[in-house]
Amino acid sequence: MPKLVKDGAIIDDQWALLAKPDTDADTVEVPTGAVIIPLSVWLAQKQHLSERTDVGVWIDSDESANDLAEDAKTLPLIAVNFPAFMDGRSFSNARLLRERFGFTGELRAVGGFIRDQLCYLSRCGVNAFRFDDDSVNLEEAKKSLEDFTEFYQAGSDQPTPLFRRRTA
Amino acid sequence: MYIYDKYDHEILSQRVAQFRDQTQRYLTGELSEAEFLPLRLQNGLYVQRLAPMLRINVPYGMLNSEQLRRLARIARDYDKGYCHVSTRQNIQYNWPNLEEVPDILAELAEVEMHGTQSSGNCIRNITSDQFAGTAPDELVDPRPYCEIIRQWSSFHPEFAFLPRKFKIAISGSQMDRAAIQVHDIGLQLVTADNGDIGFKILVGGGLGRTPVIGSVIREFLPRIEILNYLEAILRVYNLHGRRDNKYKARIKILVRAMGPEAFAEAVEKEWTQIKESPSTLREEDFDNAKAFFTEPAYEALDETQAATLLDQQTADNVAFSKWLQRNVRDHKKPGYAAVTLSLKPTGIAPGDVTDSQLEKVADLADQFSFGEARTTHEQNMVLADVKKSDLFALWQAAREAGFATPNIGTLTDLICCPGGDFCSLANAKSIPIAEAIQRQFNDLDYVYDLGDLDLNISGCMNACGHHHVGHIGILGVDKKGQEFYQVMLGGSASNDASLAKVLGPAFGAEDMPQVVQTIVNVFLENRTQEEIFIDTYNRIGIAPFKERVYAKAS
């Protein structure tokens, strides 16, 4: 079974990821079992999917967390996708999910991000990392979570910026 | 100036360790070229035509003598004995070895310096006025605000992979010396009628391929909200800026596509949701920042006495008198002056400075200016707090060290990028053109009589030499493998910011000194007594210049 890093530990990935549909999002069949579905499919079928507790949603980098908005709180898992590691939009989407829409479940980075982004991603609220590239040594990669232990500005992990903590 | 505490030191040492590990993984092949690229850029490391180039941040241009000496030592130990002052107040080394860069960064960290975010698609060094804290026309000292914003932007987790690079400049004076209208964000400190301090906010200015003057999106933002407001601007840009084409990825393109009003609306909407947060600044936060930028221990001096002494010294010394007029500026404190050390003597690449010169600047700073110096976006250095009674001694010392050329603000004080001699992006060389023009105008009296004249040269359309905002701008272009130079006139980076217009077809390198001479001749024939070049140009337009330059060429 493929592995991922979650909350600093290496675990089995229990979730399947459904690709974006070629056909209409409302006619796609969502399989049974734990599955992360595209935002478009969720928006089209959420009426009946919201009863399931094993459905997560993934948001592509050109999609907006605002479209999920209040639904976020009801989901067990949300993934933000990196089509390429240089595409930094998912950093903003992750923060919006945590800080604006109050999402407290598993926030997972998927796609082509690299280990050197783990620390910043974690500051944006991401707590699970599923590399596209299965050859990544997760034991090594998760060390990058600790690249920095102190930060100047507020983030999802630390709402109080350093200038306030310095004088506290 | 700002002094690091344990937090700053801890963060920076973790950064050095992180980059050491990344470099190691790259050298062992664990990190691919493409993956290493943004990581090295965000530590200041470019791979250039001949060797890597390492760009070191000089936050808002301020350096102390210890840092100057360390920069000198690095130039000597790791480079070829010199470095370069860039048009964004930074220091660049042209010949470091990639393997040694982590060591260089570790040496810099010891003196509270770094290359973090000096390159790459992230928030770059915050730039400002080289005369901050000393200028008579200053409304608010911008440096505490620069430092607050520097800290906010450093290692910002959300904005490290923006669509493109992002530059912020801050001005706190009446006369804009920080070119805020041609930055991604330009911040003008302003005071409301009730005395409250805030910012006028400009967005979407920039040079490069598509030069644009920034748009004002807010006339007054209370200073306590600046970090939240910047976060709102950056978030809108990060989510909506184009990523499909790097030439259309700067915020100026987004602002233009949306329209400044719609862009402002999107920012305000975002800001409304994040304002009044823990990132809102308190009075004590400004006080804490300001405490690092208190006045040095100025002596109570008699201005009249100082002026009398200078009169005596200039009476029989024309050279000193000229230096005084061109390179020395008024200071808010009686009996003090700000001095610009020219890094533009003819025959040296503009902005280049040797290890021994850096050490000399350090010595002069210690002796004459409270141990501090500044870099300028015009690629010179400044000693900002010099007693007028010391000016003569300083002039003699500076002359000996080679930076007393009395040309500040004149045609030979030209801004010039490293160009095709060093830069892999360049289409054409720029340094030899600068030198040829300086040689054409080697008569100091003549140059002096021309008055203020900004001549800016870029070796390609990325515009590091700010050619769009030169009174005379020169752009190197490549035509079928041959280097040509396009000339433009009428740009300005100051309060009256404007973009220069192209004069006509480009010229070969060998024609350039004469072309500039012809332009200057037209100016001289048309100027009224008080006019500087840009005034004459604005009055008579481009046609007379065009007519003469091309009449001669044909």
Boltz contact constraints between the chains, C-beta under 6 A:
constraints:
  - contact:
      token1: [A, 86]
      token2: [B, 161]
      max_distance: 6.0
  - contact:
      token1: [A, 88]
      token2: [B, 161]
      max_distance: 6.0
  - contact:
      token1: [A, 89]
      token2: [B, 239]
      max_distance: 6.0
  - contact:
      token1: [A, 91]
      token2: [B, 158]
      max_distance: 6.0
  - contact:
      token1: [A, 92]
      token2: [B, 158]
      max_distance: 6.0
  - contact:
      token1: [A, 92]
      token2: [B, 235]
      max_distance: 6.0
  - contact:
      token1: [A, 92]
      token2: [B, 238]
      max_distance: 6.0
  - contact:
      token1: [A, 92]
      token2: [B, 239]
      max_distance: 6.0
  - contact:
      token1: [A, 95]
      token2: [B, 158]
      max_distance: 6.0
  - contact:
      token1: [A, 114]
      token2: [B, 35]
      max_distance: 6.0
  - contact:
      token1: [A, 116]
      token2: [B, 39]
      max_distance: 6.0
  - contact:
      token1: [A, 120]
      token2: [B, 157]
      max_distance: 6.0
  - contact:
      token1: [A, 120]
      token2: [B, 160]
      max_distance: 6.0
  - contact:
      token1: [A, 123]
      token2: [B, 157]
      max_distance: 6.0
  - contact:
      token1: [A, 124]
      token2: [B, 157]
      max_distance: 6.0
  - contact:
      token1: [A, 124]
      token2: [B, 158]
      max_distance: 6.0
  - contact:
      token1: [A, 147]
      token2: [B, 18]
      max_distance: 6.0
  - contact:
      token1: [A, 148]
      token2: [B, 14]
      max_distance: 6.0
  - contact:
      token1: [A, 150]
      token2: [B, 7]
      max_distance: 6.0
  - contact:
      token1: [A, 150]
      token2: [B, 10]
      max_distance: 6.0
  - contact:
      token1: [A, 150]
      token2: [B, 11]
      max_distance: 6.0
  - contact:
      token1: [A, 152]
      token2: [B, 151]
      max_distance: 6.0
  - contact:
      token1: [A, 152]
      token2: [B, 154]
      max_distance: 6.0
  - contact:
      token1: [A, 153]
      token2: [B, 152]
      max_distance: 6.0
  - contact:
      token1: [A, 153]
      token2: [B, 156]
      max_distance: 6.0
  - contact:
      token1: [A, 154]
      token2: [B, 278]
      max_distance: 6.0
  - contact:
      token1: [A, 154]
      token2: [B, 279]
      max_distance: 6.0
  - contact:
      token1: [A, 155]
      token2: [B, 157]
      max_distance: 6.0
  - contact:
      token1: [A, 159]
      token2: [B, 278]
      max_distance: 6.0
  - contact:
      token1: [A, 160]
      token2: [B, 278]
      max_distance: 6.0
  - contact:
      token1: [A, 161]
      token2: [B, 279]
      max_distance: 6.0
  - contact:
      token1: [A, 163]
      token2: [B, 285]
      max_distance: 6.0
  - contact:
      token1: [A, 164]
      token2: [B, 278]
      max_distance: 6.0
